[in-house]
């Protein structure tokens, strides 16, 4: 029983560690995409003004 509890605790800690790595990377990628979209919109607006 104690061995099963240790496995469950280790798998839970592994899931938390994975989330701590994956979610910030996804956030940075999404932020970069959003930044590129904003720049494209600004370029289009600048072209339409000319």
ModelCIF file with pLDDT and N, C-alpha, C, O atoms, coordinates in Angstrom:
data_MODEL
#
_entry.id   MODEL 
#
_entity.id                         1 
_entity.type                       polymer 
_entity.pdbx_number_of_molecules   1 
#
_entity_poly.entity_id                      1 
_entity_poly.type                           'polypeptide(L)' 
_entity_poly.nstd_linkage                   no 
_entity_poly.nstd_monomer                   no 
_entity_poly.pdbx_seq_one_letter_code       
;(UNK)(UNK)(UNK)(UNK)(UNK)(UNK)(UNK)(UNK)(UNK)(UNK)(UNK)(UNK)(UNK)(UNK)(UNK)(UNK)
(UNK)(UNK)(UNK)(UNK)(UNK)(UNK)(UNK)(UNK)(UNK)(UNK)(UNK)(UNK)(UNK)(UNK)(UNK)(UNK)
(UNK)(UNK)(UNK)(UNK)(UNK)(UNK)(UNK)(UNK)(UNK)(UNK)(UNK)(UNK)(UNK)(UNK)(UNK)(UNK)
(UNK)(UNK)
;
_entity_poly.pdbx_seq_one_letter_code_can   XXXXXXXXXXXXXXXXXXXXXXXXXXXXXXXXXXXXXXXXXXXXXXXXXX 
_entity_poly.pdbx_strand_id                 A 
#
loop_
_entity_poly_seq.entity_id 
_entity_poly_seq.num 
_entity_poly_seq.mon_id 
_entity_poly_seq.hetero 
1 1  UNK n 
1 2  UNK n 
1 3  UNK n 
1 4  UNK n 
1 5  UNK n 
1 6  UNK n 
1 7  UNK n 
1 8  UNK n 
1 9  UNK n 
1 10 UNK n 
1 11 UNK n 
1 12 UNK n 
1 13 UNK n 
1 14 UNK n 
1 15 UNK n 
1 16 UNK n 
1 17 UNK n 
1 18 UNK n 
1 19 UNK n 
1 20 UNK n 
1 21 UNK n 
1 22 UNK n 
1 23 UNK n 
1 24 UNK n 
1 25 UNK n 
1 26 UNK n 
1 27 UNK n 
1 28 UNK n 
1 29 UNK n 
1 30 UNK n 
1 31 UNK n 
1 32 UNK n 
1 33 UNK n 
1 34 UNK n 
1 35 UNK n 
1 36 UNK n 
1 37 UNK n 
1 38 UNK n 
1 39 UNK n 
1 40 UNK n 
1 41 UNK n 
1 42 UNK n 
1 43 UNK n 
1 44 UNK n 
1 45 UNK n 
1 46 UNK n 
1 47 UNK n 
1 48 UNK n 
1 49 UNK n 
1 50 UNK n 
#
_struct_asym.id          A 
_struct_asym.entity_id   1 
#
loop_
_ma_qa_metric.id 
_ma_qa_metric.mode 
_ma_qa_metric.name 
_ma_qa_metric.software_group_id 
_ma_qa_metric.type 
1 global pLDDT . pLDDT 
2 local  pLDDT . pLDDT 
#
_ma_qa_metric_global.metric_id      1 
_ma_qa_metric_global.metric_value   90.60 
_ma_qa_metric_global.model_id       1 
_ma_qa_metric_global.ordinal_id     1 
#
loop_
_ma_qa_metric_local.label_asym_id 
_ma_qa_metric_local.label_comp_id 
_ma_qa_metric_local.label_seq_id 
_ma_qa_metric_local.metric_id 
_ma_qa_metric_local.metric_value 
_ma_qa_metric_local.model_id 
_ma_qa_metric_local.ordinal_id 
A UNK 1  2 86.00 1 1  
A UNK 2  2 90.00 1 2  
A UNK 3  2 91.00 1 3  
A UNK 4  2 92.00 1 4  
A UNK 5  2 94.00 1 5  
A UNK 6  2 95.00 1 6  
A UNK 7  2 95.00 1 7  
A UNK 8  2 95.00 1 8  
A UNK 9  2 96.00 1 9  
A UNK 10 2 96.00 1 10 
A UNK 11 2 96.00 1 11 
A UNK 12 2 95.00 1 12 
A UNK 13 2 96.00 1 13 
A UNK 14 2 95.00 1 14 
A UNK 15 2 95.00 1 15 
A UNK 16 2 95.00 1 16 
A UNK 17 2 94.00 1 17 
A UNK 18 2 94.00 1 18 
A UNK 19 2 92.00 1 19 
A UNK 20 2 93.00 1 20 
A UNK 21 2 93.00 1 21 
A UNK 22 2 92.00 1 22 
A UNK 23 2 93.00 1 23 
A UNK 24 2 92.00 1 24 
A UNK 25 2 92.00 1 25 
A UNK 26 2 92.00 1 26 
A UNK 27 2 93.00 1 27 
A UNK 28 2 91.00 1 28 
A UNK 29 2 91.00 1 29 
A UNK 30 2 92.00 1 30 
A UNK 31 2 90.00 1 31 
A UNK 32 2 89.00 1 32 
A UNK 33 2 89.00 1 33 
A UNK 34 2 89.00 1 34 
A UNK 35 2 89.00 1 35 
A UNK 36 2 89.00 1 36 
A UNK 37 2 90.00 1 37 
A UNK 38 2 90.00 1 38 
A UNK 39 2 89.00 1 39 
A UNK 40 2 91.00 1 40 
A UNK 41 2 90.00 1 41 
A UNK 42 2 89.00 1 42 
A UNK 43 2 89.00 1 43 
A UNK 44 2 89.00 1 44 
A UNK 45 2 87.00 1 45 
A UNK 46 2 85.00 1 46 
A UNK 47 2 84.00 1 47 
A UNK 48 2 83.00 1 48 
A UNK 49 2 77.00 1 49 
A UNK 50 2 66.00 1 50 
#
loop_
_atom_site.group_PDB 
_atom_site.id 
_atom_site.type_symbol 
_atom_site.label_atom_id 
_atom_site.label_alt_id 
_atom_site.label_comp_id 
_atom_site.label_asym_id 
_atom_site.label_entity_id 
_atom_site.label_seq_id 
_atom_site.pdbx_PDB_ins_code 
_atom_site.Cartn_x 
_atom_site.Cartn_y 
_atom_site.Cartn_z 
_atom_site.occupancy 
_atom_site.B_iso_or_equiv 
_atom_site.pdbx_formal_charge 
_atom_site.auth_seq_id 
_atom_site.auth_comp_id 
_atom_site.auth_asym_id 
_atom_site.auth_atom_id 
_atom_site.pdbx_PDB_model_num 
ATOM 1   N N  . UNK A 1 1  ? 0.833  -1.204 0.000   1.00 86.00 ? 1  UNK A N  1 
ATOM 2   C CA . UNK A 1 1  ? 0.000  0.000  0.000   1.00 86.00 ? 1  UNK A CA 1 
ATOM 3   C C  . UNK A 1 1  ? 0.870  1.258  0.000   1.00 86.00 ? 1  UNK A C  1 
ATOM 4   O O  . UNK A 1 1  ? 0.577  2.232  -0.693  1.00 86.00 ? 1  UNK A O  1 
ATOM 5   N N  . UNK A 1 2  ? 1.933  1.219  0.781   1.00 90.00 ? 2  UNK A N  1 
ATOM 6   C CA . UNK A 1 2  ? 2.807  2.387  0.859   1.00 90.00 ? 2  UNK A CA 1 
ATOM 7   C C  . UNK A 1 2  ? 3.495  2.624  -0.482  1.00 90.00 ? 2  UNK A C  1 
ATOM 8   O O  . UNK A 1 2  ? 3.720  3.768  -0.876  1.00 90.00 ? 2  UNK A O  1 
ATOM 9   N N  . UNK A 1 3  ? 3.826  1.541  -1.179  1.00 91.00 ? 3  UNK A N  1 
ATOM 10  C CA . UNK A 1 3  ? 4.476  1.652  -2.496  1.00 91.00 ? 3  UNK A CA 1 
ATOM 11  C C  . UNK A 1 3  ? 3.531  2.316  -3.494  1.00 91.00 ? 3  UNK A C  1 
ATOM 12  O O  . UNK A 1 3  ? 3.953  3.153  -4.292  1.00 91.00 ? 3  UNK A O  1 
ATOM 13  N N  . UNK A 1 4  ? 2.243  1.939  -3.448  1.00 92.00 ? 4  UNK A N  1 
ATOM 14  C CA . UNK A 1 4  ? 1.250  2.542  -4.344  1.00 92.00 ? 4  UNK A CA 1 
ATOM 15  C C  . UNK A 1 4  ? 1.109  4.031  -4.038  1.00 92.00 ? 4  UNK A C  1 
ATOM 16  O O  . UNK A 1 4  ? 1.011  4.848  -4.954  1.00 92.00 ? 4  UNK A O  1 
ATOM 17  N N  . UNK A 1 5  ? 1.097  4.383  -2.758  1.00 94.00 ? 5  UNK A N  1 
ATOM 18  C CA . UNK A 1 5  ? 1.000  5.793  -2.384  1.00 94.00 ? 5  UNK A CA 1 
ATOM 19  C C  . UNK A 1 5  ? 2.201  6.580  -2.897  1.00 94.00 ? 5  UNK A C  1 
ATOM 20  O O  . UNK A 1 5  ? 2.050  7.706  -3.371  1.00 94.00 ? 5  UNK A O  1 
ATOM 21  N N  . UNK A 1 6  ? 3.383  5.996  -2.805  1.00 95.00 ? 6  UNK A N  1 
ATOM 22  C CA . UNK A 1 6  ? 4.573  6.681  -3.307  1.00 95.00 ? 6  UNK A CA 1 
ATOM 23  C C  . UNK A 1 6  ? 4.500  6.874  -4.818  1.00 95.00 ? 6  UNK A C  1 
ATOM 24  O O  . UNK A 1 6  ? 4.889  7.922  -5.333  1.00 95.00 ? 6  UNK A O  1 
ATOM 25  N N  . UNK A 1 7  ? 4.004  5.864  -5.524  1.00 95.00 ? 7  UNK A N  1 
ATOM 26  C CA . UNK A 1 7  ? 3.870  5.984  -6.980  1.00 95.00 ? 7  UNK A CA 1 
ATOM 27  C C  . UNK A 1 7  ? 2.879  7.091  -7.323  1.00 95.00 ? 7  UNK A C  1 
ATOM 28  O O  . UNK A 1 7  ? 3.132  7.894  -8.221  1.00 95.00 ? 7  UNK A O  1 
ATOM 29  N N  . UNK A 1 8  ? 1.753  7.140  -6.614  1.00 95.00 ? 8  UNK A N  1 
ATOM 30  C CA . UNK A 1 8  ? 0.752  8.180  -6.872  1.00 95.00 ? 8  UNK A CA 1 
ATOM 31  C C  . UNK A 1 8  ? 1.306  9.566  -6.580  1.00 95.00 ? 8  UNK A C  1 
ATOM 32  O O  . UNK A 1 8  ? 1.077  10.502 -7.346  1.00 95.00 ? 8  UNK A O  1 
ATOM 33  N N  . UNK A 1 9  ? 2.032  9.701  -5.479  1.00 96.00 ? 9  UNK A N  1 
ATOM 34  C CA . UNK A 1 9  ? 2.616  10.999 -5.132  1.00 96.00 ? 9  UNK A CA 1 
ATOM 35  C C  . UNK A 1 9  ? 3.646  11.420 -6.176  1.00 96.00 ? 9  UNK A C  1 
ATOM 36  O O  . UNK A 1 9  ? 3.673  12.579 -6.591  1.00 96.00 ? 9  UNK A O  1 
ATOM 37  N N  . UNK A 1 10 ? 4.496  10.480 -6.602  1.00 96.00 ? 10 UNK A N  1 
ATOM 38  C CA . UNK A 1 10 ? 5.515  10.817 -7.600  1.00 96.00 ? 10 UNK A CA 1 
ATOM 39  C C  . UNK A 1 10 ? 4.890  11.173 -8.942  1.00 96.00 ? 10 UNK A C  1 
ATOM 40  O O  . UNK A 1 10 ? 5.363  12.083 -9.624  1.00 96.00 ? 10 UNK A O  1 
ATOM 41  N N  . UNK A 1 11 ? 3.827  10.463 -9.328  1.00 96.00 ? 11 UNK A N  1 
ATOM 42  C CA . UNK A 1 11 ? 3.183  10.789 -10.603 1.00 96.00 ? 11 UNK A CA 1 
ATOM 43  C C  . UNK A 1 11 ? 2.499  12.158 -10.514 1.00 96.00 ? 11 UNK A C  1 
ATOM 44  O O  . UNK A 1 11 ? 2.514  12.925 -11.478 1.00 96.00 ? 11 UNK A O  1 
ATOM 45  N N  . UNK A 1 12 ? 1.907  12.460 -9.367  1.00 95.00 ? 12 UNK A N  1 
ATOM 46  C CA . UNK A 1 12 ? 1.283  13.773 -9.175  1.00 95.00 ? 12 UNK A CA 1 
ATOM 47  C C  . UNK A 1 12 ? 2.331  14.883 -9.254  1.00 95.00 ? 12 UNK A C  1 
ATOM 48  O O  . UNK A 1 12 ? 2.105  15.907 -9.900  1.00 95.00 ? 12 UNK A O  1 
ATOM 49  N N  . UNK A 1 13 ? 3.463  14.683 -8.604  1.00 96.00 ? 13 UNK A N  1 
ATOM 50  C CA . UNK A 1 13 ? 4.548  15.674 -8.666  1.00 96.00 ? 13 UNK A CA 1 
ATOM 51  C C  . UNK A 1 13 ? 5.088  15.797 -10.087 1.00 96.00 ? 13 UNK A C  1 
ATOM 52  O O  . UNK A 1 13 ? 5.464  16.888 -10.515 1.00 96.00 ? 13 UNK A O  1 
ATOM 53  N N  . UNK A 1 14 ? 5.129  14.691 -10.816 1.00 95.00 ? 14 UNK A N  1 
ATOM 54  C CA . UNK A 1 14 ? 5.567  14.733 -12.210 1.00 95.00 ? 14 UNK A CA 1 
ATOM 55  C C  . UNK A 1 14 ? 4.627  15.539 -13.077 1.00 95.00 ? 14 UNK A C  1 
ATOM 56  O O  . UNK A 1 14 ? 5.062  16.299 -13.942 1.00 95.00 ? 14 UNK A O  1 
ATOM 57  N N  . UNK A 1 15 ? 3.325  15.371 -12.840 1.00 95.00 ? 15 UNK A N  1 
ATOM 58  C CA . UNK A 1 15 ? 2.330  16.148 -13.595 1.00 95.00 ? 15 UNK A CA 1 
ATOM 59  C C  . UNK A 1 15 ? 2.489  17.632 -13.293 1.00 95.00 ? 15 UNK A C  1 
ATOM 60  O O  . UNK A 1 15 ? 2.443  18.455 -14.207 1.00 95.00 ? 15 UNK A O  1 
ATOM 61  N N  . UNK A 1 16 ? 2.675  17.985 -12.029 1.00 95.00 ? 16 UNK A N  1 
ATOM 62  C CA . UNK A 1 16 ? 2.861  19.396 -11.655 1.00 95.00 ? 16 UNK A CA 1 
ATOM 63  C C  . UNK A 1 16 ? 4.125  19.955 -12.307 1.00 95.00 ? 16 UNK A C  1 
ATOM 64  O O  . UNK A 1 16 ? 4.110  21.071 -12.825 1.00 95.00 ? 16 UNK A O  1 
ATOM 65  N N  . UNK A 1 17 ? 5.213  19.192 -12.284 1.00 94.00 ? 17 UNK A N  1 
ATOM 66  C CA . UNK A 1 17 ? 6.461  19.661 -12.893 1.00 94.00 ? 17 UNK A CA 1 
ATOM 67  C C  . UNK A 1 17 ? 6.292  19.848 -14.397 1.00 94.00 ? 17 UNK A C  1 
ATOM 68  O O  . UNK A 1 17 ? 6.806  20.814 -14.961 1.00 94.00 ? 17 UNK A O  1 
ATOM 69  N N  . UNK A 1 18 ? 5.578  18.938 -15.048 1.00 94.00 ? 18 UNK A N  1 
ATOM 70  C CA . UNK A 1 18 ? 5.334  19.062 -16.487 1.00 94.00 ? 18 UNK A CA 1 
ATOM 71  C C  . UNK A 1 18 ? 4.521  20.315 -16.787 1.00 94.00 ? 18 UNK A C  1 
ATOM 72  O O  . UNK A 1 18 ? 4.816  21.040 -17.737 1.00 94.00 ? 18 UNK A O  1 
ATOM 73  N N  . UNK A 1 19 ? 3.506  20.567 -15.982 1.00 92.00 ? 19 UNK A N  1 
ATOM 74  C CA . UNK A 1 19 ? 2.685  21.770 -16.179 1.00 92.00 ? 19 UNK A CA 1 
ATOM 75  C C  . UNK A 1 19 ? 3.511  23.039 -15.987 1.00 92.00 ? 19 UNK A C  1 
ATOM 76  O O  . UNK A 1 19 ? 3.318  24.025 -16.698 1.00 92.00 ? 19 UNK A O  1 
ATOM 77  N N  . UNK A 1 20 ? 4.430  23.009 -15.025 1.00 93.00 ? 20 UNK A N  1 
ATOM 78  C CA . UNK A 1 20 ? 5.269  24.178 -14.769 1.00 93.00 ? 20 UNK A CA 1 
ATOM 79  C C  . UNK A 1 20 ? 6.216  24.456 -15.931 1.00 93.00 ? 20 UNK A C  1 
ATOM 80  O O  . UNK A 1 20 ? 6.690  25.581 -16.088 1.00 93.00 ? 20 UNK A O  1 
ATOM 81  N N  . UNK A 1 21 ? 6.489  23.452 -16.735 1.00 93.00 ? 21 UNK A N  1 
ATOM 82  C CA . UNK A 1 21 ? 7.358  23.654 -17.895 1.00 93.00 ? 21 UNK A CA 1 
ATOM 83  C C  . UNK A 1 21 ? 6.532  23.993 -19.132 1.00 93.00 ? 21 UNK A C  1 
ATOM 84  O O  . UNK A 1 21 ? 6.881  24.902 -19.885 1.00 93.00 ? 21 UNK A O  1 
ATOM 85  N N  . UNK A 1 22 ? 5.432  23.262 -19.343 1.00 92.00 ? 22 UNK A N  1 
ATOM 86  C CA . UNK A 1 22 ? 4.670  23.383 -20.587 1.00 92.00 ? 22 UNK A CA 1 
ATOM 87  C C  . UNK A 1 22 ? 3.872  24.681 -20.649 1.00 92.00 ? 22 UNK A C  1 
ATOM 88  O O  . UNK A 1 22 ? 3.907  25.368 -21.669 1.00 92.00 ? 22 UNK A O  1 
ATOM 89  N N  . UNK A 1 23 ? 3.161  25.030 -19.591 1.00 93.00 ? 23 UNK A N  1 
ATOM 90  C CA . UNK A 1 23 ? 2.280  26.185 -19.657 1.00 93.00 ? 23 UNK A CA 1 
ATOM 91  C C  . UNK A 1 23 ? 3.011  27.508 -19.879 1.00 93.00 ? 23 UNK A C  1 
ATOM 92  O O  . UNK A 1 23 ? 2.524  28.323 -20.663 1.00 93.00 ? 23 UNK A O  1 
ATOM 93  N N  . UNK A 1 24 ? 4.153  27.770 -19.234 1.00 92.00 ? 24 UNK A N  1 
ATOM 94  C CA . UNK A 1 24 ? 4.868  29.017 -19.560 1.00 92.00 ? 24 UNK A CA 1 
ATOM 95  C C  . UNK A 1 24 ? 5.344  29.059 -21.015 1.00 92.00 ? 24 UNK A C  1 
ATOM 96  O O  . UNK A 1 24 ? 5.335  30.120 -21.640 1.00 92.00 ? 24 UNK A O  1 
ATOM 97  N N  . UNK A 1 25 ? 5.759  27.907 -21.557 1.00 92.00 ? 25 UNK A N  1 
ATOM 98  C CA . UNK A 1 25 ? 6.184  27.882 -22.964 1.00 92.00 ? 25 UNK A CA 1 
ATOM 99  C C  . UNK A 1 25 ? 5.001  28.197 -23.868 1.00 92.00 ? 25 UNK A C  1 
ATOM 100 O O  . UNK A 1 25 ? 5.127  28.986 -24.805 1.00 92.00 ? 25 UNK A O  1 
ATOM 101 N N  . UNK A 1 26 ? 3.845  27.583 -23.593 1.00 92.00 ? 26 UNK A N  1 
ATOM 102 C CA . UNK A 1 26 ? 2.654  27.875 -24.395 1.00 92.00 ? 26 UNK A CA 1 
ATOM 103 C C  . UNK A 1 26 ? 2.266  29.342 -24.276 1.00 92.00 ? 26 UNK A C  1 
ATOM 104 O O  . UNK A 1 26 ? 1.847  29.953 -25.258 1.00 92.00 ? 26 UNK A O  1 
ATOM 105 N N  . UNK A 1 27 ? 2.401  29.912 -23.081 1.00 93.00 ? 27 UNK A N  1 
ATOM 106 C CA . UNK A 1 27 ? 2.076  31.324 -22.881 1.00 93.00 ? 27 UNK A CA 1 
ATOM 107 C C  . UNK A 1 27 ? 2.984  32.212 -23.717 1.00 93.00 ? 27 UNK A C  1 
ATOM 108 O O  . UNK A 1 27 ? 2.519  33.156 -24.355 1.00 93.00 ? 27 UNK A O  1 
ATOM 109 N N  . UNK A 1 28 ? 4.289  31.910 -23.716 1.00 91.00 ? 28 UNK A N  1 
ATOM 110 C CA . UNK A 1 28 ? 5.226  32.722 -24.492 1.00 91.00 ? 28 UNK A CA 1 
ATOM 111 C C  . UNK A 1 28 ? 4.970  32.600 -25.982 1.00 91.00 ? 28 UNK A C  1 
ATOM 112 O O  . UNK A 1 28 ? 5.050  33.591 -26.708 1.00 91.00 ? 28 UNK A O  1 
ATOM 113 N N  . UNK A 1 29 ? 4.660  31.389 -26.450 1.00 91.00 ? 29 UNK A N  1 
ATOM 114 C CA . UNK A 1 29 ? 4.368  31.204 -27.875 1.00 91.00 ? 29 UNK A CA 1 
ATOM 115 C C  . UNK A 1 29 ? 3.114  31.980 -28.260 1.00 91.00 ? 29 UNK A C  1 
ATOM 116 O O  . UNK A 1 29 ? 3.091  32.646 -29.294 1.00 91.00 ? 29 UNK A O  1 
ATOM 117 N N  . UNK A 1 30 ? 2.073  31.898 -27.435 1.00 92.00 ? 30 UNK A N  1 
ATOM 118 C CA . UNK A 1 30 ? 0.824  32.601 -27.725 1.00 92.00 ? 30 UNK A CA 1 
ATOM 119 C C  . UNK A 1 30 ? 1.043  34.115 -27.708 1.00 92.00 ? 30 UNK A C  1 
ATOM 120 O O  . UNK A 1 30 ? 0.501  34.835 -28.546 1.00 92.00 ? 30 UNK A O  1 
ATOM 121 N N  . UNK A 1 31 ? 1.834  34.587 -26.756 1.00 90.00 ? 31 UNK A N  1 
ATOM 122 C CA . UNK A 1 31 ? 2.119  36.019 -26.653 1.00 90.00 ? 31 UNK A CA 1 
ATOM 123 C C  . UNK A 1 31 ? 2.864  36.500 -27.901 1.00 90.00 ? 31 UNK A C  1 
ATOM 124 O O  . UNK A 1 31 ? 2.593  37.585 -28.417 1.00 90.00 ? 31 UNK A O  1 
ATOM 125 N N  . UNK A 1 32 ? 3.810  35.675 -28.381 1.00 89.00 ? 32 UNK A N  1 
ATOM 126 C CA . UNK A 1 32 ? 4.570  36.042 -29.565 1.00 89.00 ? 32 UNK A CA 1 
ATOM 127 C C  . UNK A 1 32 ? 3.674  36.080 -30.800 1.00 89.00 ? 32 UNK A C  1 
ATOM 128 O O  . UNK A 1 32 ? 3.805  36.979 -31.631 1.00 89.00 ? 32 UNK A O  1 
ATOM 129 N N  . UNK A 1 33 ? 2.758  35.102 -30.927 1.00 89.00 ? 33 UNK A N  1 
ATOM 130 C CA . UNK A 1 33 ? 1.807  35.081 -32.042 1.00 89.00 ? 33 UNK A CA 1 
ATOM 131 C C  . UNK A 1 33 ? 0.940  36.328 -32.016 1.00 89.00 ? 33 UNK A C  1 
ATOM 132 O O  . UNK A 1 33 ? 0.718  36.976 -33.039 1.00 89.00 ? 33 UNK A O  1 
ATOM 133 N N  . UNK A 1 34 ? 0.454  36.648 -30.823 1.00 89.00 ? 34 UNK A N  1 
ATOM 134 C CA . UNK A 1 34 ? -0.421 37.817 -30.676 1.00 89.00 ? 34 UNK A CA 1 
ATOM 135 C C  . UNK A 1 34 ? 0.340  39.094 -31.054 1.00 89.00 ? 34 UNK A C  1 
ATOM 136 O O  . UNK A 1 34 ? -0.213 39.987 -31.696 1.00 89.00 ? 34 UNK A O  1 
ATOM 137 N N  . UNK A 1 35 ? 1.602  39.168 -30.652 1.00 89.00 ? 35 UNK A N  1 
ATOM 138 C CA . UNK A 1 35 ? 2.429  40.325 -30.968 1.00 89.00 ? 35 UNK A CA 1 
ATOM 139 C C  . UNK A 1 35 ? 2.600  40.462 -32.485 1.00 89.00 ? 35 UNK A C  1 
ATOM 140 O O  . UNK A 1 35 ? 2.516  41.565 -33.023 1.00 89.00 ? 35 UNK A O  1 
ATOM 141 N N  . UNK A 1 36 ? 2.839  39.336 -33.172 1.00 89.00 ? 36 UNK A N  1 
ATOM 142 C CA . UNK A 1 36 ? 2.978  39.365 -34.629 1.00 89.00 ? 36 UNK A CA 1 
ATOM 143 C C  . UNK A 1 36 ? 1.691  39.820 -35.294 1.00 89.00 ? 36 UNK A C  1 
ATOM 144 O O  . UNK A 1 36 ? 1.730  40.595 -36.249 1.00 89.00 ? 36 UNK A O  1 
ATOM 145 N N  . UNK A 1 37 ? 0.538  39.345 -34.799 1.00 90.00 ? 37 UNK A N  1 
ATOM 146 C CA . UNK A 1 37 ? -0.747 39.746 -35.368 1.00 90.00 ? 37 UNK A CA 1 
ATOM 147 C C  . UNK A 1 37 ? -0.957 41.245 -35.212 1.00 90.00 ? 37 UNK A C  1 
ATOM 148 O O  . UNK A 1 37 ? -1.434 41.904 -36.136 1.00 90.00 ? 37 UNK A O  1 
ATOM 149 N N  . UNK A 1 38 ? -0.609 41.785 -34.062 1.00 90.00 ? 38 UNK A N  1 
ATOM 150 C CA . UNK A 1 38 ? -0.763 43.226 -33.833 1.00 90.00 ? 38 UNK A CA 1 
ATOM 151 C C  . UNK A 1 38 ? 0.126  44.009 -34.804 1.00 90.00 ? 38 UNK A C  1 
ATOM 152 O O  . UNK A 1 38 ? -0.302 45.016 -35.367 1.00 90.00 ? 38 UNK A O  1 
ATOM 153 N N  . UNK A 1 39 ? 1.365  43.541 -34.996 1.00 89.00 ? 39 UNK A N  1 
ATOM 154 C CA . UNK A 1 39 ? 2.261  44.220 -35.933 1.00 89.00 ? 39 UNK A CA 1 
ATOM 155 C C  . UNK A 1 39 ? 1.714  44.186 -37.354 1.00 89.00 ? 39 UNK A C  1 
ATOM 156 O O  . UNK A 1 39 ? 1.813  45.176 -38.078 1.00 89.00 ? 39 UNK A O  1 
ATOM 157 N N  . UNK A 1 40 ? 1.136  43.051 -37.762 1.00 91.00 ? 40 UNK A N  1 
ATOM 158 C CA . UNK A 1 40 ? 0.548  42.948 -39.103 1.00 91.00 ? 40 UNK A CA 1 
ATOM 159 C C  . UNK A 1 40 ? -0.608 43.934 -39.260 1.00 91.00 ? 40 UNK A C  1 
ATOM 160 O O  . UNK A 1 40 ? -0.732 44.591 -40.293 1.00 91.00 ? 40 UNK A O  1 
ATOM 161 N N  . UNK A 1 41 ? -1.446 44.035 -38.239 1.00 90.00 ? 41 UNK A N  1 
ATOM 162 C CA . UNK A 1 41 ? -2.577 44.966 -38.288 1.00 90.00 ? 41 UNK A CA 1 
ATOM 163 C C  . UNK A 1 41 ? -2.070 46.398 -38.403 1.00 90.00 ? 41 UNK A C  1 
ATOM 164 O O  . UNK A 1 41 ? -2.604 47.190 -39.178 1.00 90.00 ? 41 UNK A O  1 
ATOM 165 N N  . UNK A 1 42 ? -1.038 46.728 -37.631 1.00 89.00 ? 42 UNK A N  1 
ATOM 166 C CA . UNK A 1 42 ? -0.495 48.085 -37.686 1.00 89.00 ? 42 UNK A CA 1 
ATOM 167 C C  . UNK A 1 42 ? 0.113  48.383 -39.059 1.00 89.00 ? 42 UNK A C  1 
ATOM 168 O O  . UNK A 1 42 ? -0.015 49.497 -39.567 1.00 89.00 ? 42 UNK A O  1 
ATOM 169 N N  . UNK A 1 43 ? 0.772  47.391 -39.657 1.00 89.00 ? 43 UNK A N  1 
ATOM 170 C CA . UNK A 1 43 ? 1.337  47.586 -40.997 1.00 89.00 ? 43 UNK A CA 1 
ATOM 171 C C  . UNK A 1 43 ? 0.231  47.831 -42.015 1.00 89.00 ? 43 UNK A C  1 
ATOM 172 O O  . UNK A 1 43 ? 0.356  48.705 -42.873 1.00 89.00 ? 43 UNK A O  1 
ATOM 173 N N  . UNK A 1 44 ? -0.857 47.057 -41.920 1.00 89.00 ? 44 UNK A N  1 
ATOM 174 C CA . UNK A 1 44 ? -1.989 47.249 -42.833 1.00 89.00 ? 44 UNK A CA 1 
ATOM 175 C C  . UNK A 1 44 ? -2.619 48.618 -42.652 1.00 89.00 ? 44 UNK A C  1 
ATOM 176 O O  . UNK A 1 44 ? -2.982 49.272 -43.630 1.00 89.00 ? 44 UNK A O  1 
ATOM 177 N N  . UNK A 1 45 ? -2.750 49.050 -41.415 1.00 87.00 ? 45 UNK A N  1 
ATOM 178 C CA . UNK A 1 45 ? -3.319 50.388 -41.162 1.00 87.00 ? 45 UNK A CA 1 
ATOM 179 C C  . UNK A 1 45 ? -2.418 51.476 -41.729 1.00 87.00 ? 45 UNK A C  1 
ATOM 180 O O  . UNK A 1 45 ? -2.894 52.469 -42.278 1.00 87.00 ? 45 UNK A O  1 
ATOM 181 N N  . UNK A 1 46 ? -1.114 51.277 -41.589 1.00 85.00 ? 46 UNK A N  1 
ATOM 182 C CA . UNK A 1 46 ? -0.164 52.262 -42.108 1.00 85.00 ? 46 UNK A CA 1 
ATOM 183 C C  . UNK A 1 46 ? -0.252 52.329 -43.636 1.00 85.00 ? 46 UNK A C  1 
ATOM 184 O O  . UNK A 1 46 ? -0.196 53.416 -44.212 1.00 85.00 ? 46 UNK A O  1 
ATOM 185 N N  . UNK A 1 47 ? -0.391 51.170 -44.296 1.00 84.00 ? 47 UNK A N  1 
ATOM 186 C CA . UNK A 1 47 ? -0.512 51.138 -45.757 1.00 84.00 ? 47 UNK A CA 1 
ATOM 187 C C  . UNK A 1 47 ? -1.799 51.814 -46.207 1.00 84.00 ? 47 UNK A C  1 
ATOM 188 O O  . UNK A 1 47 ? -1.801 52.514 -47.220 1.00 84.00 ? 47 UNK A O  1 
ATOM 189 N N  . UNK A 1 48 ? -2.883 51.621 -45.485 1.00 83.00 ? 48 UNK A N  1 
ATOM 190 C CA . UNK A 1 48 ? -4.166 52.212 -45.876 1.00 83.00 ? 48 UNK A CA 1 
ATOM 191 C C  . UNK A 1 48 ? -4.168 53.725 -45.681 1.00 83.00 ? 48 UNK A C  1 
ATOM 192 O O  . UNK A 1 48 ? -4.925 54.432 -46.346 1.00 83.00 ? 48 UNK A O  1 
ATOM 193 N N  . UNK A 1 49 ? -3.326 54.231 -44.775 1.00 77.00 ? 49 UNK A N  1 
ATOM 194 C CA . UNK A 1 49 ? -3.242 55.677 -44.567 1.00 77.00 ? 49 UNK A CA 1 
ATOM 195 C C  . UNK A 1 49 ? -2.491 56.356 -45.701 1.00 77.00 ? 49 UNK A C  1 
ATOM 196 O O  . UNK A 1 49 ? -2.741 57.524 -45.999 1.00 77.00 ? 49 UNK A O  1 
ATOM 197 N N  . UNK A 1 50 ? -1.590 55.648 -46.325 1.00 66.00 ? 50 UNK A N  1 
ATOM 198 C CA . UNK A 1 50 ? -0.763 56.274 -47.371 1.00 66.00 ? 50 UNK A CA 1 
ATOM 199 C C  . UNK A 1 50 ? -1.493 56.425 -48.673 1.00 66.00 ? 50 UNK A C  1 
ATOM 200 O O  . UNK A 1 50 ? -0.929 56.932 -49.642 1.00 66.00 ? 50 UNK A O  1 
#
